[in-house]
Amino acid sequence: MHGDRMPQPARAFAASGLWVRRTGLGTASMSRSRFPLTGRRIVFLQGPSSPFFGKLAQACSGLGAEVLRVGLAPGDRLYWPSGCGRYIACRGSADRFAEAFADIVARERPTDLVMLGDGRKYHVNAVSAAKVAGGITPWVVEQGYLRPGLISVEAWGTGGRSAIPAAFAATTDTRPELPVPVPAPGSFLRYAAYDVAYHLANVLFGPVFYPRYRHYALDSPWAEWRGWIGKGLRARFRARQTEAALARIAAHAGPVFLVPLQLDTDFQIRDHGTGRSQAEELAAVMASFAAHAPVGALLAIKEHPLDNGLRRWDRRAERLARAAGIGDRVAVFTGGRVEALYPKLAGIVTINSTVGLSALLAGVPVKVLGRAIYDLPGLTDPDGLDAFWAAPARPDPAEAERFRRFLRHDYHVPGAFDGPDAQRGAEALARFIAGERPQ
């Protein structure tokens, strides 16, 4: 933002004279304190399928920033009310977005970018343009590594691009303990309503207003909805399947290992996985288990709670188990909380799921196959998968606690992307972007 262009909330407060009368400070000190984002121009790209980015924009504006949105699809406009800031429609393809965004950067001269995830092609190109331009910080927000009730925020990248592993390795102290937020109860119906509205706007109006836009997910919205309807129709069967699997796990006398499945569309797998599909990786895990796990071991396979059901992981896992010759040593389930299983588990094998992080914080041995921010000395098993089954290495409790505090203190704010905690999250995230710590 140019020096003499203070946003309306800041101008109104300064004009009132209240700040000067109460503190004896001039306008410059007021801008630094009451409006720590004065002088910053923030560009928002794609965010959650909810009004969260609109709330965040208003929170940033309230701290003195000038904000604008680069919209790529009708759903982006749907969740950007007119009071949030300027909206720039970008109707080109993802392949040409780097060039288009470079023009926007040259014209608007932003200081910051905010986006949900860094794997979407539009976001990858935007970050590249920011690097070339210089003087711009991309902020990548996600559901918190530490869940629930927290939002994670990193500069420049997540997963394999994250600065967290190097930053933690360079840190020798232990961060102070911060309050653990008590999250408001979640609502799947609210989440689904927001998501359907976003994608329905894209389906109905995208071909007319944004004809070159292509959604980042592997499945179309129509396919997603069909999958969720199918899951709903199978709800009773799924519940019985989960109940039987959990009872089997609870009664099992030998070691139990868990593989928490992820979403195929998740960029943690697509960008930071092993280079193989999740199905190929699951087959390899089962082959290793068949050859090297103790005879009395049981392998549990858990479907991701937000899986759309199109891939029928229950059937696929059972088919892969039979092919590996371990059909009677595998328990597949689709529901329930994995945290309840931690006391029973001998170990967890994951590509890079956040389940791995929560498990090692609970003292469960974890083997990471892809790239994960928590795959660090003293936390995860350092040996190969074949050796893991017989001798899984437990995380160092002191190092795990130090890592948890580090993540919470330096990379998380309390809040959520929808529901009662969304406003709290927006305000906390705006203060984080302004440089305020801790929260």
VOGU-3710 file (C-alpha; in Angstrom, 3 decimals, decimal comma):
1> mhgdrmpqpa> 0,000/0,000/0,000  1,277/3,475/-0,757  2,292/5,522/2,263  -0,566/8,060/2,326  -3,369/5,539/1,718  -4,563/4,527/5,182  -7,629/2,219/4,989  -10,981/3,593/6,113  -11,046/1,958/9,605  -7,626/3,418/10,407
11> rafaasglwv> -8,497/6,866/9,001  -11,684/7,023/11,030  -9,925/6,087/14,249  -7,115/8,571/13,636  -9,534/11,364/12,771  -11,424/10,836/16,014  -8,388/11,962/18,005  -9,128/9,342/20,635  -5,804/7,566/20,199  -3,775/10,759/20,551
21> rrtglgtasm> -5,790/12,006/23,529  -5,616/8,692/25,398  -1,992/7,834/24,777  -0,259/11,043/23,852  1,121/9,335/20,744  1,043/10,704/17,225  -0,467/9,106/14,139  2,736/7,236/13,240  2,858/5,481/16,613  -0,875/4,834/16,400
31> srsrfpltgr> -0,399/3,098/13,037  2,330/0,867/14,410  0,370/-0,102/17,532  -3,354/0,065/16,941  -3,009/-0,687/13,211  0,010/-2,992/12,814  -0,887/-3,813/9,195  -0,834/-0,213/8,018  1,268/0,001/4,879  0,517/-3,601/3,883
41> rivflqgpss> -1,486/-4,598/0,825  -2,765/-8,171/1,049  -3,955/-10,219/-1,926  -6,222/-13,182/-1,184  -6,276/-16,166/-3,525  -8,432/-19,273/-3,089  -9,477/-20,186/0,433  -11,769/-22,588/2,259  -15,224/-23,268/0,829  -16,720/-20,974/3,453
51> pffgklaqac> -16,927/-17,248/4,298  -13,658/-17,482/6,260  -11,475/-15,469/3,861  -14,047/-12,690/3,870  -13,866/-12,549/7,675  -10,065/-12,647/7,534  -9,991/-9,806/4,998  -12,170/-7,656/7,242  -9,944/-8,452/10,220  -6,837/-7,459/8,236
61> sglgaevlrv> -8,536/-4,277/7,048  -9,431/-3,473/10,648  -5,718/-3,627/11,493  -4,913/-1,128/8,755  -4,217/-3,280/5,683  -5,588/-2,733/2,215  -7,042/-5,989/0,927  -8,171/-7,329/-2,416  -9,199/-10,683/-3,826  -8,047/-12,344/-7,032
71> glapgdrlyw> -10,982/-14,584/-7,903  -10,556/-17,619/-10,106  -14,048/-19,121/-9,991  -17,648/-18,100/-9,184  -17,359/-19,707/-5,745  -14,564/-17,280/-4,876  -16,896/-14,361/-5,586  -19,719/-16,012/-3,645  -17,726/-15,865/-0,424  -16,304/-12,377/-0,951
81> psgcgryiac> -18,931/-9,825/0,146  -18,680/-6,323/-1,264  -17,464/-4,887/2,046  -14,342/-7,050/2,104  -12,311/-5,152/-0,494  -11,770/-5,047/-4,230  -12,377/-8,171/-6,288  -10,315/-8,856/-9,419  -11,695/-11,604/-11,649  -8,933/-13,606/-13,301
91> rgsadrfaea> -10,481/-15,733/-16,056  -7,403/-17,279/-17,614  -6,206/-20,858/-17,354  -3,943/-22,152/-14,595  -1,155/-22,626/-17,159  -1,183/-18,893/-17,954  -1,791/-17,706/-14,409  1,875/-17,007/-13,635  1,942/-14,381/-16,379  -1,439/-12,936/-15,410
101> fadivarerp> -0,542/-12,784/-11,745  2,814/-11,159/-12,501  0,854/-8,344/-14,174  -1,357/-8,042/-11,085  1,718/-7,904/-8,852  3,314/-5,202/-11,000  0,114/-3,149/-10,937  -1,018/-3,650/-7,338  2,369/-4,031/-5,616  1,172/-6,339/-2,811
111> tdlvmlgdgr> 3,224/-7,027/0,282  1,479/-10,286/1,199  -0,441/-13,172/-0,363  -2,866/-15,408/1,546  -3,985/-18,799/0,217  -5,358/-22,137/1,368  -2,633/-24,675/0,658  0,231/-24,254/-1,773  -0,358/-27,194/-4,104  -3,031/-25,836/-6,448
121> kyhvnavsaa> -1,506/-24,852/-9,773  -2,783/-21,295/-9,445  -1,116/-21,001/-6,039  2,141/-22,562/-7,227  2,287/-20,000/-10,028  1,403/-17,145/-7,666  4,210/-18,093/-5,278  6,631/-18,264/-8,220  5,586/-14,792/-9,315  6,045/-13,528/-5,758
131> kvaggitpwv> 9,583/-14,911/-5,636  10,471/-13,197/-8,904  8,969/-9,874/-7,823  10,545/-9,901/-4,363  9,273/-8,139/-1,268  6,139/-10,309/-1,046  5,366/-12,886/1,634  2,984/-15,740/0,741  1,054/-17,011/3,777  -0,237/-20,571/3,429
141> veqgylrpgl> -3,069/-21,501/5,788  -4,391/-24,985/6,467  -6,315/-26,983/9,016  -3,950/-27,127/11,969  -1,254/-29,761/12,238  -2,381/-29,827/15,864  -6,121/-30,429/15,893  -8,836/-29,578/16,625  -9,423/-25,869/17,258  -6,281/-24,585/15,548
151> isveawgtgg> -5,336/-23,163/12,146  -1,780/-23,530/10,860  -0,056/-20,731/8,965  3,341/-20,889/7,264  5,260/-18,520/5,045  6,141/-19,852/1,581  5,118/-23,490/1,791  3,921/-26,608/3,572  4,861/-30,294/3,612  8,059/-30,883/1,673
161> rsaipaafaa> 8,376/-27,127/1,097  7,902/-26,258/4,773  10,546/-24,392/6,770  9,402/-26,137/9,971  11,944/-29,024/10,024  14,948/-26,715/9,501  13,600/-24,124/11,937  13,027/-26,731/14,624  16,493/-28,232/14,085  17,981/-24,772/14,642
171> ttdtrpelpv> 15,942/-24,227/17,811  17,431/-25,354/21,101  14,999/-23,887/23,613  11,543/-25,072/24,641  8,695/-22,739/23,783  6,351/-21,730/26,614  3,090/-23,617/26,960  0,136/-21,852/25,345  -3,521/-22,324/26,237  -5,200/-25,256/24,550
181> pvpapgsflr> -8,283/-23,900/22,763  -11,597/-25,544/23,429  -13,115/-25,826/19,934  -16,785/-25,242/19,288  -18,634/-28,394/18,230  -18,209/-29,078/14,519  -21,114/-29,509/12,137  -20,769/-31,734/9,088  -24,043/-30,352/7,708  -22,722/-26,792/7,897
191> yaaydvayhl> -19,433/-27,841/6,272  -21,322/-29,697/3,539  -23,698/-26,783/2,908  -20,807/-24,341/2,428  -18,960/-26,786/0,186  -21,993/-27,582/-1,972  -22,792/-23,879/-2,391  -19,216/-23,146/-3,493  -19,052/-25,949/-6,040  -22,599/-25,485/-7,260
201> anvlfgpvfy> -21,776/-21,860/-8,086  -18,771/-23,076/-10,078  -20,800/-25,736/-11,905  -23,661/-23,394/-12,824  -21,795/-20,177/-13,585  -18,226/-21,250/-14,274  -18,734/-22,135/-17,967  -20,103/-18,636/-18,602  -17,961/-16,370/-16,412  -14,776/-18,414/-15,846
211> pryrhyalds> -14,685/-20,844/-18,785  -10,995/-21,748/-18,381  -11,118/-22,538/-14,674  -10,437/-26,135/-13,695  -10,956/-27,380/-10,145  -7,850/-28,748/-8,448  -9,514/-31,914/-7,094  -9,263/-35,268/-8,850  -13,047/-35,800/-8,827  -15,679/-33,481/-10,258
221> pwaewrgwig> -18,260/-31,979/-7,873  -20,934/-34,248/-9,389  -18,804/-37,301/-8,677  -18,057/-36,066/-5,146  -21,747/-35,614/-4,383  -22,560/-39,033/-5,834  -19,942/-40,573/-3,581  -21,284/-38,863/-0,464  -24,824/-39,954/-1,258  -23,554/-43,514/-1,602
231> kglrarfrar> -21,798/-43,253/1,770  -25,035/-42,057/3,315  -26,944/-44,983/1,906  -24,321/-47,362/3,315  -24,232/-45,694/6,731  -25,660/-48,656/8,655  -23,370/-51,126/6,937  -20,384/-48,876/7,580  -21,295/-48,572/11,255  -21,546/-52,351/11,644
241> qteaalaria> -18,261/-52,817/9,780  -16,504/-50,335/12,061  -17,974/-51,874/15,203  -16,828/-55,358/14,199  -13,315/-54,176/13,250  -12,836/-52,208/16,460  -14,041/-55,165/18,536  -11,554/-57,387/16,725  -8,732/-54,936/17,357  -9,630/-54,598/21,041
251> ahagpvflvp> -9,634/-58,387/21,489  -6,429/-59,024/19,539  -3,650/-60,414/21,724  -0,702/-59,633/19,433  0,733/-56,344/18,150  -1,592/-54,090/16,140  -0,313/-51,721/13,444  -2,451/-48,993/11,896  -2,386/-47,485/8,394  -4,502/-44,273/8,342
261> lqldtdfqir> -5,543/-43,598/4,755  -5,438/-40,089/3,341  -7,353/-38,362/0,562  -6,058/-39,055/-2,944  -6,736/-35,442/-3,864  -4,639/-34,156/-0,928  -1,514/-32,356/-2,126  0,397/-33,835/0,803  0,209/-37,075/-1,167  0,313/-35,592/-4,644
271> dhgtgrsqae> 3,288/-33,287/-3,983  4,978/-34,721/-0,907  4,229/-38,436/-1,067  6,333/-41,293/-2,382  5,672/-40,870/-6,091  3,288/-43,817/-6,054  -0,482/-43,765/-5,721  -1,988/-44,466/-2,336  -3,285/-47,819/-3,601  0,218/-48,772/-4,783
281> elaavmasfa> 1,672/-47,684/-1,468  -0,913/-49,678/0,469  -0,080/-52,772/-1,574  3,624/-52,282/-0,807  2,902/-51,871/2,907  0,891/-55,089/2,928  3,645/-56,960/1,097  6,178/-55,774/3,663  3,826/-56,693/6,513  3,286/-60,180/5,070
291> ahapvgalla> 7,030/-60,795/4,785  8,368/-59,168/7,943  5,687/-58,591/10,583  5,420/-60,983/13,557  3,090/-63,887/12,888  0,615/-62,724/15,507  0,448/-59,102/14,263  -2,745/-57,482/12,957  -2,835/-54,703/10,346  -5,669/-52,187/10,747
301> ikehpldngl> -6,681/-49,949/7,806  -8,673/-46,779/8,580  -10,507/-44,782/5,887  -10,143/-40,992/6,022  -13,266/-39,398/7,539  -13,652/-37,008/4,585  -13,158/-39,624/1,879  -15,997/-39,320/-0,629  -16,506/-43,078/-0,895  -15,925/-43,319/-4,635
311> rrwdrraerl> -12,873/-45,523/-4,275  -14,433/-47,959/-1,785  -11,275/-48,338/0,248  -12,917/-51,036/2,360  -13,264/-53,340/-0,648  -9,938/-52,294/-2,148  -8,015/-52,917/1,082  -9,604/-56,329/1,539  -8,759/-57,245/-2,059  -5,140/-56,128/-1,635
321> araagigdrv> -4,884/-58,075/1,623  -6,033/-61,276/-0,059  -3,543/-60,734/-2,875  -0,765/-60,353/-0,290  -1,854/-63,528/1,494  -2,867/-61,729/4,699  -6,639/-61,573/4,288  -7,132/-63,002/7,779  -4,636/-60,560/9,350  -6,207/-57,280/8,191
331> avftggrvea> -9,061/-55,319/9,797  -10,620/-52,550/7,698  -12,902/-49,910/9,162  -14,399/-46,620/8,008  -15,413/-44,761/11,169  -14,450/-44,095/14,752  -11,682/-42,030/16,327  -8,147/-43,292/15,789  -7,007/-41,578/19,002  -8,963/-44,139/20,994
341> lypklagivt> -6,745/-46,875/19,488  -3,386/-45,360/20,448  -2,946/-47,324/23,725  -3,470/-50,544/21,755  -1,121/-49,826/18,850  2,393/-51,139/18,343  2,940/-48,588/15,587  1,530/-46,488/12,747  2,628/-46,493/9,098  1,662/-43,404/7,129
351> instvglsal> 2,620/-41,500/4,011  2,438/-38,161/5,861  -0,955/-37,962/7,596  -1,435/-35,636/10,573  -2,512/-38,807/12,377  1,192/-39,622/12,483  1,888/-36,414/14,365  -0,884/-36,918/16,903  0,237/-40,529/17,383  3,883/-39,743/18,092
361> lagvpvkvlg> 2,791/-37,015/20,508  0,902/-39,791/22,288  4,023/-41,968/22,365  3,126/-44,321/19,491  5,957/-45,394/17,131  5,483/-43,879/13,661  6,999/-44,795/10,303  6,731/-42,094/7,602  6,928/-43,136/3,954  6,682/-39,724/2,264
371> raiydlpglt> 7,785/-36,265/3,404  6,316/-34,891/6,616  7,213/-31,946/8,829  7,421/-34,281/11,833  9,703/-36,900/10,248  12,617/-35,848/12,446  15,316/-37,491/14,566  13,964/-38,516/17,933  10,365/-38,451/16,717  9,789/-41,023/13,970
381> dpdgldafwa> 11,317/-44,423/13,296  14,593/-43,933/11,368  14,891/-47,447/9,897  13,253/-49,049/6,880  9,684/-50,297/6,792  10,678/-53,969/6,817  12,507/-53,498/10,126  9,707/-51,399/11,644  7,293/-54,298/12,123  9,634/-56,212/14,433
391> aparpdpaea> 11,257/-53,318/16,304  9,312/-50,026/16,032  11,187/-47,133/17,658  9,185/-45,029/20,087  9,459/-41,227/19,957  11,505/-39,431/22,583  8,845/-37,953/24,933  10,863/-34,815/25,723  11,619/-34,129/22,049  7,997/-34,756/21,075
401> erfrrflrhd> 6,804/-32,297/23,712  9,341/-29,704/22,567  8,174/-30,125/18,972  4,513/-29,786/19,982  5,191/-26,529/21,822  7,276/-25,256/18,914  4,466/-25,937/16,426  1,806/-24,425/18,663  3,810/-21,315/19,481  5,284/-20,490/16,063
411> yhvpgafdgp> 2,819/-21,857/13,486  -0,713/-22,031/14,896  -3,536/-19,729/15,870  -6,802/-20,687/17,588  -9,880/-20,874/15,365  -11,648/-22,740/12,574  -12,627/-22,198/8,945  -16,367/-22,286/9,647  -18,818/-22,155/12,521  -18,594/-20,210/15,795
421> daqrgaeala> -14,773/-20,259/15,839  -14,362/-18,721/12,363  -14,397/-15,105/13,580  -11,935/-15,912/16,329  -9,679/-17,627/13,810  -9,845/-14,712/11,379  -8,882/-12,179/14,026  -6,078/-14,368/15,392  -4,708/-15,033/11,907  -4,765/-11,326/11,037
431> rfiagerpq> -2,699/-10,592/14,141  -0,313/-13,419/13,201  0,217/-11,922/9,744  0,849/-8,599/11,475  3,665/-10,264/13,404  2,058/-10,645/16,815  3,074/-13,726/18,864  2,000/-15,730/20,805  -1,754/-16,347/20,826
//
